[in-house]
Amino acid sequence: MTTIELPTHCDRKATAALLPELLDAVDAGPVRIDGAKVERMGMAMLQVLLAARRSAPALKLADPSGAMREALSLAGQQSLLDEGEGA
């Protein structure tokens, strides 16, 4: 399983940098997204993670920070954390 660690500030620039790595990882198999260090989650990153999760069921959102939890909750997607915690 590939683990991708999200940066502290998940803005558009971070999203653009992450996207190729995420696409390659999803193509290779199960992926664990580590959100422990996230302090700020922008809409672009949130949209990419949600789209990736929907298209790749083996993608798990793990170790979410408070900021990541809040962003997912505001988007009505907190259920994605229940599936990925502890992965």
MMTF fields as JSON, N, C-alpha, C and O atoms, coordinates in Angstrom:
{
  "mmtfVersion": "1.0.0",
  "mmtfProducer": "UNKNOWN",
  "numBonds": 347,
  "numAtoms": 348,
  "numGroups": 87,
  "numChains": 1,
  "numModels": 1,
  "chainsPerModel": [1],
  "groupsPerChain": [87],
  "chainIdList": ["A"],
  "bondAtomList": [4, 2, 8, 6, 12, 10, 16, 14, 20, 18, 24, 22, 28, 26, 32, 30, 36, 34, 40, 38, 44, 42, 48, 46, 52, 50, 56, 54, 60, 58, 64, 62, 68, 66, 72, 70, 76, 74, 80, 78, 84, 82, 88, 86, 92, 90, 96, 94, 100, 98, 104, 102, 108, 106, 112, 110, 116, 114, 120, 118, 124, 122, 128, 126, 132, 130, 136, 134, 140, 138, 144, 142, 148, 146, 152, 150, 156, 154, 160, 158, 164, 162, 168, 166, 172, 170, 176, 174, 180, 178, 184, 182, 188, 186, 192, 190, 196, 194, 200, 198, 204, 202, 208, 206, 212, 210, 216, 214, 220, 218, 224, 222, 228, 226, 232, 230, 236, 234, 240, 238, 244, 242, 248, 246, 252, 250, 256, 254, 260, 258, 264, 262, 268, 266, 272, 270, 276, 274, 280, 278, 284, 282, 288, 286, 292, 290, 296, 294, 300, 298, 304, 302, 308, 306, 312, 310, 316, 314, 320, 318, 324, 322, 328, 326, 332, 330, 336, 334, 340, 338, 344, 342],
  "bondOrderList": [1, 1, 1, 1, 1, 1, 1, 1, 1, 1, 1, 1, 1, 1, 1, 1, 1, 1, 1, 1, 1, 1, 1, 1, 1, 1, 1, 1, 1, 1, 1, 1, 1, 1, 1, 1, 1, 1, 1, 1, 1, 1, 1, 1, 1, 1, 1, 1, 1, 1, 1, 1, 1, 1, 1, 1, 1, 1, 1, 1, 1, 1, 1, 1, 1, 1, 1, 1, 1, 1, 1, 1, 1, 1, 1, 1, 1, 1, 1, 1, 1, 1, 1, 1, 1, 1],
  "groupList": [{"groupName": "MET", "atomNameList": ["N", "CA", "C", "O"], "elementList": ["N", "C", "C", "O"], "formalChargeList": [0, 0, 0, 0], "bondAtomList": [1, 0, 2, 1, 3, 2], "bondOrderList": [1, 1, 2], "singleLetterCode": "M", "chemCompType": "L-PEPTIDE LINKING"}, {"groupName": "THR", "atomNameList": ["N", "CA", "C", "O"], "elementList": ["N", "C", "C", "O"], "formalChargeList": [0, 0, 0, 0], "bondAtomList": [1, 0, 2, 1, 3, 2], "bondOrderList": [1, 1, 2], "singleLetterCode": "T", "chemCompType": "L-PEPTIDE LINKING"}, {"groupName": "ILE", "atomNameList": ["N", "CA", "C", "O"], "elementList": ["N", "C", "C", "O"], "formalChargeList": [0, 0, 0, 0], "bondAtomList": [1, 0, 2, 1, 3, 2], "bondOrderList": [1, 1, 2], "singleLetterCode": "I", "chemCompType": "L-PEPTIDE LINKING"}, {"groupName": "GLU", "atomNameList": ["N", "CA", "C", "O"], "elementList": ["N", "C", "C", "O"], "formalChargeList": [0, 0, 0, 0], "bondAtomList": [1, 0, 2, 1, 3, 2], "bondOrderList": [1, 1, 2], "singleLetterCode": "E", "chemCompType": "L-PEPTIDE LINKING"}, {"groupName": "LEU", "atomNameList": ["N", "CA", "C", "O"], "elementList": ["N", "C", "C", "O"], "formalChargeList": [0, 0, 0, 0], "bondAtomList": [1, 0, 2, 1, 3, 2], "bondOrderList": [1, 1, 2], "singleLetterCode": "L", "chemCompType": "L-PEPTIDE LINKING"}, {"groupName": "PRO", "atomNameList": ["N", "CA", "C", "O"], "elementList": ["N", "C", "C", "O"], "formalChargeList": [0, 0, 0, 0], "bondAtomList": [1, 0, 2, 1, 3, 2], "bondOrderList": [1, 1, 2], "singleLetterCode": "P", "chemCompType": "L-PEPTIDE LINKING"}, {"groupName": "HIS", "atomNameList": ["N", "CA", "C", "O"], "elementList": ["N", "C", "C", "O"], "formalChargeList": [0, 0, 0, 0], "bondAtomList": [1, 0, 2, 1, 3, 2], "bondOrderList": [1, 1, 2], "singleLetterCode": "H", "chemCompType": "L-PEPTIDE LINKING"}, {"groupName": "CYS", "atomNameList": ["N", "CA", "C", "O"], "elementList": ["N", "C", "C", "O"], "formalChargeList": [0, 0, 0, 0], "bondAtomList": [1, 0, 2, 1, 3, 2], "bondOrderList": [1, 1, 2], "singleLetterCode": "C", "chemCompType": "L-PEPTIDE LINKING"}, {"groupName": "ASP", "atomNameList": ["N", "CA", "C", "O"], "elementList": ["N", "C", "C", "O"], "formalChargeList": [0, 0, 0, 0], "bondAtomList": [1, 0, 2, 1, 3, 2], "bondOrderList": [1, 1, 2], "singleLetterCode": "D", "chemCompType": "L-PEPTIDE LINKING"}, {"groupName": "ARG", "atomNameList": ["N", "CA", "C", "O"], "elementList": ["N", "C", "C", "O"], "formalChargeList": [0, 0, 0, 0], "bondAtomList": [1, 0, 2, 1, 3, 2], "bondOrderList": [1, 1, 2], "singleLetterCode": "R", "chemCompType": "L-PEPTIDE LINKING"}, {"groupName": "LYS", "atomNameList": ["N", "CA", "C", "O"], "elementList": ["N", "C", "C", "O"], "formalChargeList": [0, 0, 0, 0], "bondAtomList": [1, 0, 2, 1, 3, 2], "bondOrderList": [1, 1, 2], "singleLetterCode": "K", "chemCompType": "L-PEPTIDE LINKING"}, {"groupName": "ALA", "atomNameList": ["N", "CA", "C", "O"], "elementList": ["N", "C", "C", "O"], "formalChargeList": [0, 0, 0, 0], "bondAtomList": [1, 0, 2, 1, 3, 2], "bondOrderList": [1, 1, 2], "singleLetterCode": "A", "chemCompType": "L-PEPTIDE LINKING"}, {"groupName": "VAL", "atomNameList": ["N", "CA", "C", "O"], "elementList": ["N", "C", "C", "O"], "formalChargeList": [0, 0, 0, 0], "bondAtomList": [1, 0, 2, 1, 3, 2], "bondOrderList": [1, 1, 2], "singleLetterCode": "V", "chemCompType": "L-PEPTIDE LINKING"}, {"groupName": "GLY", "atomNameList": ["N", "CA", "C", "O"], "elementList": ["N", "C", "C", "O"], "formalChargeList": [0, 0, 0, 0], "bondAtomList": [1, 0, 2, 1, 3, 2], "bondOrderList": [1, 1, 2], "singleLetterCode": "G", "chemCompType": "PEPTIDE LINKING"}, {"groupName": "GLN", "atomNameList": ["N", "CA", "C", "O"], "elementList": ["N", "C", "C", "O"], "formalChargeList": [0, 0, 0, 0], "bondAtomList": [1, 0, 2, 1, 3, 2], "bondOrderList": [1, 1, 2], "singleLetterCode": "Q", "chemCompType": "L-PEPTIDE LINKING"}, {"groupName": "SER", "atomNameList": ["N", "CA", "C", "O"], "elementList": ["N", "C", "C", "O"], "formalChargeList": [0, 0, 0, 0], "bondAtomList": [1, 0, 2, 1, 3, 2], "bondOrderList": [1, 1, 2], "singleLetterCode": "S", "chemCompType": "L-PEPTIDE LINKING"}],
  "groupTypeList": [0, 1, 1, 2, 3, 4, 5, 1, 6, 7, 8, 9, 10, 11, 1, 11, 11, 4, 4, 5, 3, 4, 4, 8, 11, 12, 8, 11, 13, 5, 12, 9, 2, 8, 13, 11, 10, 12, 3, 9, 0, 13, 0, 11, 0, 4, 14, 12, 4, 4, 11, 11, 9, 9, 15, 11, 5, 11, 4, 10, 4, 11, 8, 5, 15, 13, 11, 0, 9, 3, 11, 4, 15, 4, 11, 13, 14, 14, 15, 4, 4, 8, 3, 13, 3, 13, 11],
  "groupIdList": [1, 2, 3, 4, 5, 6, 7, 8, 9, 10, 11, 12, 13, 14, 15, 16, 17, 18, 19, 20, 21, 22, 23, 24, 25, 26, 27, 28, 29, 30, 31, 32, 33, 34, 35, 36, 37, 38, 39, 40, 41, 42, 43, 44, 45, 46, 47, 48, 49, 50, 51, 52, 53, 54, 55, 56, 57, 58, 59, 60, 61, 62, 63, 64, 65, 66, 67, 68, 69, 70, 71, 72, 73, 74, 75, 76, 77, 78, 79, 80, 81, 82, 83, 84, 85, 86, 87],
  "secStructList": [7, 3, 3, 3, 3, 7, 7, 1, 3, 3, 7, 2, 2, 2, 2, 2, 2, 2, 2, 2, 2, 2, 2, 2, 2, 2, 2, 2, 1, 7, 3, 3, 3, 3, 7, 6, 6, 7, 1, 3, 3, 7, 2, 2, 2, 2, 2, 2, 2, 2, 2, 2, 2, 2, 2, 7, 6, 6, 3, 3, 3, 3, 1, 7, 7, 2, 2, 2, 2, 2, 2, 2, 2, 2, 6, 6, 7, 6, 2, 2, 2, 2, 2, 2, 6, 6, 7],
  "xCoordList": [0.84, 0.0, 0.885, 1.837, 0.559, 1.276, 0.677, -0.544, 1.544, 1.082, 1.511, 2.672, 0.557, 0.838, 0.529, -0.586, 1.512, 1.343, 0.957, 1.682, -0.179, -0.61, 0.211, 0.634, 0.435, 1.195, 0.368, -0.834, 1.012, 0.356, -0.727, -1.839, -0.389, -1.327, -1.721, -0.931, -2.931, -3.442, -4.176, -5.403, -3.406, -3.969, -3.915, -3.588, -4.231, -4.244, -2.866, -2.751, -1.83, -0.469, -0.112, 0.458, -0.449, -0.19, -1.015, -0.549, -2.234, -3.1, -2.51, -2.48, -2.045, -1.441, -0.197, 0.055, 0.572, 1.775, 1.423, 2.131, 0.341, -0.057, -0.714, -0.569, -1.427, -2.254, -1.513, -2.003, -0.357, 0.337, 0.743, 0.633, 1.206, 1.596, 0.385, 0.47, -0.726, -1.947, -2.444, -2.829, -2.441, -2.881, -2.008, -2.519, -0.702, 0.221, -0.006, -0.007, -0.198, -0.388, -1.688, -1.713, -2.762, -4.052, -3.969, -4.556, -3.243, -3.062, -2.289, -2.478, -1.42, -0.571, -1.252, -0.794, -2.334, -3.002, -3.546, -3.77, -3.763, -4.331, -3.469, -2.24, -4.15, -3.473, -4.033, -5.242, -3.127, -3.48, -3.074, -1.902, -4.039, -3.778, -3.672, -4.644, -2.496, -2.232, -2.478, -1.748, -3.508, -3.87, -3.52, -4.081, -2.614, -2.292, -1.716, -1.934, -0.988, -0.319, -1.113, -0.668, -2.28, -3.068, -3.558, -4.219, -3.212, -3.688, -4.734, -5.58, -4.656, -5.606, -5.91, -5.002, -7.205, -7.64, -8.447, -9.549, -7.879, -8.568, -9.566, -9.527, -10.455, -11.497, -10.917, -11.445, -9.855, -9.265, -8.782, -9.036, -8.088, -7.601, -8.773, -8.766, -9.764, -10.931, -11.616, -11.998, -11.77, -12.412, -11.598, -12.166, -10.288, -9.434, -9.53, -9.653, -9.475, -9.567, -10.921, -10.992, -11.992, -13.322, -13.467, -14.014, -12.985, -13.061, -12.219, -12.641, -11.03, -10.152, -10.787, -10.722, -11.394, -12.015, -13.185, -13.39, -13.944, -15.093, -14.656, -15.307, -13.579, -13.135, -12.198, -11.984, -11.646, -10.713, -11.112, -10.628, -11.993, -12.448, -11.326, -11.51, -10.166, -9.047, -8.292, -7.339, -8.705, -8.071, -8.685, -9.906, -7.841, -8.289, -7.778, -6.609, -8.666, -8.285, -8.005, -8.921, -6.744, -6.329, -5.705, -5.183, -5.769, -5.154, -5.503, -4.604, -6.793, -7.163, -6.919, -7.209, -6.393, -6.231, -7.6, -8.575, -7.662, -8.907, -9.354, -10.546, -8.412, -8.742, -9.29, -10.213, -8.721, -9.203, -10.601, -11.472, -10.817, -12.145, -13.188, -14.294, -12.821, -13.741, -14.1, -15.269, -13.114, -13.377, -14.301, -15.235, -14.044, -14.902, -16.308, -17.295, -16.397, -17.696, -18.495, -19.687, -17.827, -18.503, -19.009, -20.012, -18.306, -18.709, -19.708, -20.148, -20.058, -20.989, -20.385, -21.109, -19.069, -18.372, -17.623, -16.698, -17.993, -17.301, -17.386, -16.561, -18.353, -18.464, -17.251, -16.957, -16.55, -15.342, -14.267, -13.443, -14.275, -13.288, -13.579, -12.652, -14.831, -15.184, -14.655, -14.272, -14.633, -14.136, -12.623, -12.067, -11.924, -10.492, -9.691, -8.486, -10.309, -9.548, -8.889, -9.469, -7.655, -6.911, -6.34, -5.757, -6.502, -5.999, -4.512, -3.914],
  "yCoordList": [-1.175, 0.0, 1.239, 1.343, 2.161, 3.432, 4.415, 4.533, 5.119, 6.171, 7.513, 7.712, 8.438, 9.814, 10.71, 10.7, 11.481, 12.394, 13.77, 14.36, 14.269, 15.597, 16.674, 16.489, 17.796, 18.884, 19.639, 19.412, 20.519, 21.331, 22.212, 22.296, 22.868, 23.767, 23.153, 23.127, 22.67, 22.002, 23.012, 22.989, 23.895, 24.91, 24.445, 23.289, 25.33, 24.951, 24.517, 23.577, 25.188, 24.836, 23.417, 22.632, 23.104, 21.764, 20.718, 19.604, 21.082, 20.167, 19.849, 18.689, 20.866, 20.66, 19.782, 18.964, 19.945, 19.133, 17.689, 16.764, 17.491, 16.166, 15.33, 14.108, 15.963, 15.241, 14.17, 13.042, 14.455, 13.387, 12.212, 11.055, 12.503, 11.442, 10.595, 9.369, 11.252, 10.547, 9.66, 8.514, 10.171, 9.379, 8.149, 7.058, 8.317, 7.18, 6.154, 4.949, 6.637, 5.729, 4.938, 3.736, 5.601, 4.929, 3.869, 2.795, 4.168, 3.188, 1.959, 0.863, 2.142, 1.048, 0.152, -0.965, 0.622, -0.204, 0.613, 1.814, -0.014, 0.685, 1.874, 1.827, 2.946, 4.171, 4.62, 4.599, 5.025, 5.583, 7.048, 7.369, 7.94, 9.371, 9.749, 9.637, 10.194, 10.577, 12.075, 12.891, 12.427, 13.828, 14.392, 15.411, 13.762, 14.157, 15.568, 16.232, 16.032, 17.336, 18.493, 19.639, 18.205, 19.247, 20.278, 19.949, 21.541, 22.656, 23.476, 24.133, 23.421, 24.165, 23.331, 22.93, 23.069, 22.254, 23.142, 23.579, 23.4, 24.208, 23.38, 22.149, 24.074, 23.424, 22.573, 21.498, 23.025, 22.256, 20.888, 19.872, 20.861, 19.591, 18.713, 17.508, 19.302, 18.549, 17.901, 16.732, 18.648, 18.11, 16.967, 15.959, 17.111, 16.049, 14.791, 13.689, 14.944, 13.78, 13.083, 11.854, 13.869, 13.277, 12.543, 11.441, 13.145, 12.493, 11.224, 10.2, 11.297, 10.117, 9.002, 7.834, 9.357, 8.349, 7.667, 6.461, 8.452, 7.881, 6.97, 5.961, 7.311, 6.509, 5.373, 4.444, 5.438, 4.408, 3.959, 4.513, 2.959, 2.505, 2.052, 2.036, 1.685, 1.247, 2.417, 2.206, 3.652, 4.835, 5.078, 5.147, 5.204, 5.422, 6.753, 7.093, 7.51, 8.756, 8.422, 8.075, 8.523, 8.068, 9.192, 10.162, 9.045, 9.977, 11.432, 12.266, 11.753, 13.123, 14.097, 13.796, 15.248, 16.307, 16.93, 16.61, 17.807, 18.52, 19.35, 19.413, 19.984, 20.807, 19.951, 20.363, 18.77, 17.877, 17.372, 17.309, 17.016, 16.577, 17.674, 17.412, 18.885, 20.008, 20.243, 20.458, 20.204, 20.412, 19.327, 19.622, 18.086, 16.988, 17.109, 16.817, 17.531, 17.709, 18.816, 18.658, 19.946, 21.056, 20.653, 21.178, 19.721, 19.236, 18.076, 17.534, 17.706, 16.6, 15.249, 14.322, 15.125, 13.905, 13.247, 12.471, 13.534, 12.957, 11.439, 10.795, 10.856, 9.392, 8.749, 7.582, 9.481, 8.943, 8.634, 7.744, 9.369, 9.125, 7.831, 7.122, 7.519, 6.295, 5.072, 4.08, 5.14, 4.024, 3.948, 2.853, 5.104, 5.11, 5.143, 4.896, 5.439, 5.554, 4.229, 3.15, 4.369, 3.184, 2.377, 1.314, 2.871, 2.125, 2.213, 1.65],
  "zCoordList": [0.0, 0.0, 0.0, 0.774, -0.869, -0.947, 0.055, 0.163, 0.788, 1.687, 1.138, 0.778, 1.077, 0.659, 1.842, 2.364, 2.262, 3.383, 2.851, 2.05, 3.299, 2.878, 3.585, 4.726, 2.904, 3.518, 4.555, 4.693, 5.265, 6.283, 5.677, 6.199, 4.565, 3.89, 2.554, 1.61, 2.49, 1.287, 0.414, 0.31, -0.21, -1.082, -2.538, -2.805, -3.472, -4.895, -5.379, -6.166, -4.917, -5.321, -4.849, -5.606, -3.612, -3.068, -3.808, -4.047, -4.167, -4.904, -6.268, -6.681, -6.962, -8.282, -8.185, -9.069, -7.129, -6.936, -6.577, -6.974, -5.833, -5.38, -6.466, -6.477, -7.369, -8.326, -9.123, -9.187, -9.737, -10.481, -9.589, -9.997, -8.387, -7.445, -7.065, -6.997, -6.822, -6.443, -7.577, -7.341, -8.795, -9.952, -10.146, -10.398, -10.032, -10.169, -9.072, -9.325, -7.856, -6.719, -6.854, -6.588, -7.262, -7.413, -8.507, -8.378, -9.579, -10.655, -10.182, -10.709, -9.185, -8.709, -7.671, -7.433, -7.051, -6.051, -4.899, -5.049, -3.747, -2.598, -2.161, -2.218, -1.721, -1.312, 0.027, 0.256, 0.901, 2.206, 2.199, 1.999, 2.417, 2.491, 3.965, 4.713, 4.377, 5.761, 5.908, 5.345, 6.664, 6.843, 8.202, 8.605, 8.915, 10.286, 10.412, 11.425, 9.403, 9.507, 8.913, 8.964, 8.352, 7.68, 8.692, 9.677, 8.417, 9.23, 8.487, 9.094, 7.153, 6.329, 5.095, 4.367, 4.861, 3.735, 2.791, 3.12, 1.612, 0.619, -0.18, -0.169, -0.869, -1.641, -2.769, -3.055, -3.409, -4.514, -4.025, -4.672, -2.887, -2.344, -1.934, -2.184, -1.317, -0.896, -2.099, -2.041, -3.177, -4.382, -4.979, -5.4, -5.018, -5.565, -4.706, -5.239, -3.398, -2.516, -2.633, -2.649, -2.714, -2.849, -4.179, -4.226, -5.247, -6.555, -6.581, -7.12, -5.998, -5.964, -5.145, -5.527, -4.028, -3.167, -3.865, -3.728, -4.61, -5.324, -6.461, -6.732, -7.12, -8.271, -7.872, -8.652, -6.68, -6.219, -4.811, -3.825, -4.713, -3.396, -2.465, -1.248, -3.014, -2.184, -1.562, -0.811, -1.863, -1.279, 0.092, 0.233, 1.089, 2.47, 2.987, 2.806, 3.636, 4.281, 5.738, 6.484, 6.148, 7.473, 8.287, 7.738, 9.589, 10.534, 10.22, 10.117, 10.067, 9.724, 10.867, 12.025, 10.535, 11.526, 11.786, 11.108, 12.759, 13.029, 11.836, 11.535, 11.158, 9.99, 8.844, 8.14, 8.666, 7.616, 7.962, 7.094, 9.218, 9.662, 9.447, 8.976, 9.796, 9.654, 8.19, 7.868, 7.304, 5.877, 5.328, 4.582, 5.693, 5.232, 5.822, 5.145, 7.054, 7.688, 7.007, 6.746, 6.719, 6.048, 4.661, 4.178, 4.035, 2.711, 2.816, 1.803, 4.046, 4.242, 3.9, 3.536, 4.011, 3.616, 4.768, 4.528, 6.002, 7.142, 7.171, 7.818, 6.493, 6.46, 5.796, 6.054, 4.953, 4.318, 5.348, 5.142, 6.458, 7.514, 8.255, 8.646, 8.452, 9.154, 8.4, 9.02, 7.081, 6.276, 6.313, 6.236, 6.432, 6.279, 7.561, 7.527, 8.685, 9.92, 10.277, 10.154, 10.723, 11.131, 9.986, 10.199, 8.787, 7.615, 7.528, 6.611]
}
